[in-house]
Structure formats: structure tokens, C-alpha cells
Amino acid sequence: MKLSRRTLIALAAAATALPSLVAAQAAWPSKPIRIVVPFAPGGTTDILARTLAPELSKVLGQPVVVDNRAGAGGNIGADLVAKSPNDGYTLLMGTVGTHGINKSLYSKLPYDPQKDFAPITLVAGVPNVMVMNTKRAQELGINNVADFVKYAKSRPGKLNMASSGNGTSIHLAGELFKSRTGIFMTHIPYRGSGPAITDLLVGAVDVMFDNLPSAMPHIQSGGLKAFAVTSAVRSSALPDTPTVAEAGALAGFEASSWFGLLAPAGTPPEVVNRLQQETAKALGLPAVKERLLGQGAIPSGNTPQEFSKLIEAEIAKWAPVVKASGAKVD
């Protein structure tokens, strides 16, 4: 079969371009990598990203920078990454909120948590912890979960509840607690755990179901009093603190968090796999592992396929919780 001149030219051009395309892929990364944190500095999402970034930078040979893009329960930062080039240079530190809860909570989500992302790896799982300003708890005579529920029931609407934003596990843990105990508290969403904790420490808000890593330093310093963790079992970082199920006689209560790296959909598989492998190695480093476990975070580093299945399962898990809580954001 005789080929036309146009076809021959096209084939020659493709053959010429192929080595450069292969070289470009092989050269990844050739410039700085950005990890977008969809919440304000100071929260657990930010802590995990800033723990991981320098370790990835060492092995990848390029700066790995953390970019905080807070707002709308993590949707602003997540949407930014979903619409970024799929070249491996813009990543998201996603959460159970951005990729498990928000699909059910928001009537108009600007991104699809499954179709618009390539999961890389689960970074860590984290219990939440119910905390109050220590001085305020003492002033109100609240020493445990039972005291808190009794006080809240006798004074409906008197207490308010801070969160890192609508749709976060911090928000939903509080909503689940409200529905299970029959109490009413006003929800006050912030643009991240950091600013919410700041207001909690000065007594501007009353209670928070914060991620354990961001609350831990203030629990250890005495600024915050921990009443209970929201996981199914006690945390090794706070072994003397009961679960909400234990402390409040709320069988089956569980509202834990997780955090993981994702890239825009269509990111080359070899880039995704390299990032997963290097992240898993970093999380396995003794110093990194010790630091995270000491803060109450359980490092993971699973495969992209395993992380994808987790996201699918979490979307299904949280849908009935959101419905039962009555929480909805338009």
C-alpha cells in the first residue's frame, strides 16, 4: 500500500516528537511541585502536608511547596486542583470532607470527587477529639461528656460548636453528636481548624470535635480539655481518654477523619505510582512515623487502587450520616 505524502510527513513528525515526549516524562519532576491544602494553616491537613513536603522534596530533587487555599469546606482548593493541568505538578491533600462527605452535603459541588481526580495514596487516618477551653469547662462545671450533655440540654442554644468548615468531619462529628444526644448547639464554621482552635483557646466558641493532631499540642499544654475521641477505639496518643461511645453511652458512635494525596484525573500512571512509592517511604521513616503517631495520626501509604476503593466506600458511608444529621449546604 502506497502512503500519501501527507501521511508520510505526519508519521515523520510523530517519530521526531516521540523521543522528546518520552524524555519529558522521564524527566519528571523538572520543576517545583505544589501540594494544595484546602484549609487554613494550622489544621491537621496542613500539618500532614508540611510534614510530608520536605521528605518528598529530598527524594524528588525539586521543591515541594504547600499552598493553602481555604474556603467552602475545602471545595475551593479541591476544585482548583481538579481543574489544574494533569502533569503531576499540582496535587491535593484531600480529606474525608472533600472526598467523602461533600458529595452528599453540597447540592452543587463544583467537582466530582471520583471522576476529576487520580488517587495517589492515603496519608493518614485520624480520630477526632471533643475538646473545650479548659478554663471555660471549669467555670461551667463540665468535666466529661455526661456533664456537657446535661448542661446543653438544660440550656438549649447556650453553647456553640466550632468546626473547620461545612462538610468537614469536624462538622459532621458534631452534628452526629447533636442528633444522637438530642441537644442543640449553633454551628460556627471557620476556614480551617487553625483559626477555629484559636477562637476556642480564647473562649470565643465553646466546643469542637477537632482532628487529634491539631488539638494535641493544646491538650498537652492544658489549654484544651479532651472529653472523648470519636473513633471506635481509644487512641494510643490519648489512652486515658474514652471514646464518645464509652463516655456518652452512645453505642456505635464513630466519626473519624482521613487525609490523602490526589492528582488531577489523567495524570500519567508512572507519575502517580512514583508519588505513591515515595510517599509510602517517607511515611515509613522512623522520625516521621514517630511524629505522626505521637500526634494521634496513623500513617498509611496504600496503593492508588486501595485509596480509590476507600473513597468509594466513604462516599457511601457518609451519605446516610449527612441525611440523618439534617445538614445541607446550598
Residue pairs with C-beta under 8 A, 6 or more apart in sequence:
3 11
24 30
25 268
25 270
25 271
28 87
28 88
28 268
28 270
28 271
28 274
29 60
29 61
29 62
29 88
29 89
30 62
31 62
31 89
32 62
32 63
32 64
32 65
32 89
33 56
33 60
33 62
33 63
33 64
33 65
33 88
33 89
33 90
33 91
34 64
34 65
34 66
34 67
34 89
34 90
34 91
35 49
35 52
35 53
35 64
35 65
35 66
35 67
35 91
35 92
35 93
35 261
36 67
36 68
36 69
36 77
36 78
36 80
36 81
36 90
36 91
36 92
36 93
37 45
37 46
37 49
37 66
37 67
37 68
37 69
37 77
37 93
38 45
38 69
38 70
38 71
38 74
38 75
38 76
38 77
38 78
38 92
38 93
38 94
38 95
38 98
39 45
39 46
39 68
39 70
39 74
39 77
39 95
39 164
39 165
39 168
39 191
39 192
39 193
39 194
40 46
40 68
40 70
40 190
40 191
40 192
40 193
40 194
40 195
41 68
41 192
41 194
42 192
42 193
42 194
42 195
42 197
42 198
42 214
43 164
43 192
43 193
43 194
43 197
43 211
43 214
44 126
44 193
44 211
44 212
44 213
44 214
44 257
44 259
44 297
45 74
45 93
45 95
45 192
45 193
45 259
46 66
46 68
46 192
46 194
47 213
47 214
47 295
48 93
48 123
48 124
48 213
48 259
48 292
48 297
49 66
49 93
50 66
51 288
51 291
51 292
52 64
52 123
52 261
52 279
52 282
52 283
52 288
53 64
53 65
53 66
54 64
55 282
55 285
55 288
56 64
56 275
56 278
56 279
56 282
57 63
57 64
59 278
59 281
59 282
60 278
68 77
68 192
69 76
69 77
69 80
70 76
70 77
70 165
70 191
70 192
71 77
71 165
71 191
72 165
72 166
73 97
73 98
73 102
73 105
73 106
73 165
73 166
73 167
73 168
73 171
73 189
73 329
74 94
74 95
74 97
74 98
74 102
74 165
74 167
74 168
75 98
75 102
75 106
75 109
75 110
75 111
75 167
77 92
77 98
78 92
78 94
78 98
78 99
78 102
78 111
78 113
79 110
79 111
80 90
81 90
81 91
81 92
81 117
81 262
81 263
81 264
82 110
82 111
82 112
82 116
82 117
82 264
82 265
83 111
83 264
84 90
84 264
85 264
86 118
86 263
86 264
86 265
86 266
86 267
86 268
87 267
87 271
88 263
88 267
88 268
88 271
88 272
88 275
90 263
90 264
91 120
91 261
91 262
91 263
91 275
92 98
92 117
92 261
92 262
92 263
93 123
93 259
93 260
93 261
94 113
94 117
94 259
94 260
94 261
94 262
95 168
95 169
95 257
95 258
95 259
95 260
96 168
96 169
96 256
96 257
96 258
96 259
96 314
96 318
97 165
97 167
97 168
97 169
97 171
98 113
99 113
99 117
99 260
99 262
99 311
99 314
99 315
100 113
100 258
100 311
100 314
100 315
100 317
100 318
101 167
101 168
101 169
101 172
101 314
101 318
101 322
102 109
102 113
102 167
103 109
103 113
103 315
103 319
104 315
104 318
104 319
104 322
104 323
105 166
105 167
105 172
105 322
105 327
105 328
105 329
106 166
106 167
106 329
106 330
107 328
107 329
107 330
108 330
111 117
113 311
113 315
114 308
114 311
114 312
114 315
115 265
116 264
116 265
117 262
117 263
117 264
117 265
118 262
118 263
118 264
118 265
118 266
118 267
118 272
118 304
119 260
119 262
119 304
119 307
119 308
119 311
120 260
120 261
120 262
120 263
120 272
120 275
120 276
120 279
120 304
120 307
121 260
121 261
121 275
121 276
121 279
121 280
121 300
121 301
121 302
121 303
121 304
121 307
122 258
122 259
122 260
122 300
122 301
122 302
122 306
122 307
122 310
123 259
123 260
123 261
123 279
123 283
123 299
123 300
123 301
124 258
124 259
124 283
124 292
124 297
124 298
124 299
124 300
125 256
125 257
125 258
125 297
125 298
125 300
126 211
126 212
126 213
126 256
126 257
126 258
126 259
126 296
126 297
126 298
127 211
127 212
127 229
127 230
127 231
127 235
127 256
127 257
127 296
128 169
128 170
128 173
128 209
128 210
128 211
128 212
128 229
128 230
128 231
128 255
128 256
128 257
129 209
129 210
129 211
129 212
129 215
129 219
129 226
129 228
129 229
129 230
129 235
129 238
129 241
129 296
130 145
130 148
130 173
130 177
130 207
130 208
130 209
130 226
130 227
130 228
130 229
130 230
130 244
131 200
131 207
131 208
131 209
131 210
131 215
131 218
131 219
131 224
131 225
131 226
131 227
132 142
132 148
132 200
132 206
132 207
132 208
132 224
132 225
132 227
133 200
133 201
133 202
133 203
133 206
133 223
133 224
133 225
134 222
134 223
134 224
134 225
135 203
136 203
136 206
137 143
137 225
140 151
141 147
141 151
142 148
142 151
144 227
144 247
145 227
145 228
145 242
145 244
145 247
145 248
146 247
146 248
148 207
148 227
149 181
149 183
149 248
151 158
151 159
152 158
152 159
152 181
152 183
152 184
152 185
153 181
153 182
153 183
156 183
156 184
157 184
157 185
157 186
159 185
159 186
159 206
159 207
160 185
160 186
160 187
160 188
160 205
160 206
160 207
161 174
161 178
161 185
161 186
161 187
161 188
161 205
161 206
161 207
161 208
161 209
162 188
162 189
162 190
162 196
162 199
162 200
162 205
162 206
162 207
162 208
163 170
163 171
163 174
163 187
163 188
163 189
163 190
163 196
163 208
163 209
164 170
164 171
164 189
164 190
164 191
164 192
164 193
164 196
164 210
164 211
165 171
165 189
165 190
165 191
165 192
166 189
166 327
166 329
167 327
167 329
169 211
169 255
169 256
169 257
170 193
170 196
170 208
170 209
170 210
170 211
170 257
171 187
171 189
171 327
172 255
172 318
172 321
172 322
172 325
172 327
173 209
173 230
173 255
174 185
174 187
174 207
174 208
174 209
175 187
175 325
175 326
175 327
176 253
176 255
176 321
176 324
176 325
177 183
177 209
177 244
177 248
177 250
177 253
178 184
178 185
178 325
179 324
179 325
179 326
180 248
180 250
180 253
181 248
181 250
185 206
185 207
188 196
188 205
190 196
190 199
193 210
193 211
193 214
194 214
196 205
196 208
196 210
197 208
197 210
197 214
197 215
197 218
197 224
199 205
200 206
200 207
200 208
200 224
201 218
201 223
201 224
208 215
209 230
209 255
211 257
212 229
212 235
212 237
212 238
212 295
212 296
212 297
213 292
213 295
213 296
213 297
215 224
215 226
216 237
216 238
216 294
216 295
216 296
218 224
219 225
219 226
219 238
226 238
226 241
227 241
227 247
228 241
228 242
228 243
228 244
228 246
228 247
228 248
229 235
229 238
229 241
229 242
229 243
229 244
230 243
230 244
230 253
230 254
230 255
230 256
231 243
231 254
231 256
232 243
232 245
232 254
232 256
233 243
234 241
234 242
234 243
235 241
235 296
236 293
236 296
237 293
237 294
237 295
237 296
238 296
243 253
244 250
244 253
245 251
245 252
245 253
245 254
255 321
258 310
258 314
260 300
260 307
260 310
261 275
261 276
261 279
263 271
263 272
263 275
272 304
273 304
276 301
276 303
276 304
279 301
280 301
280 302
281 301
282 288
283 289
283 292
283 299
283 300
283 301
284 299
284 301
288 299
289 299
292 298
292 299
293 299
302 310
322 328
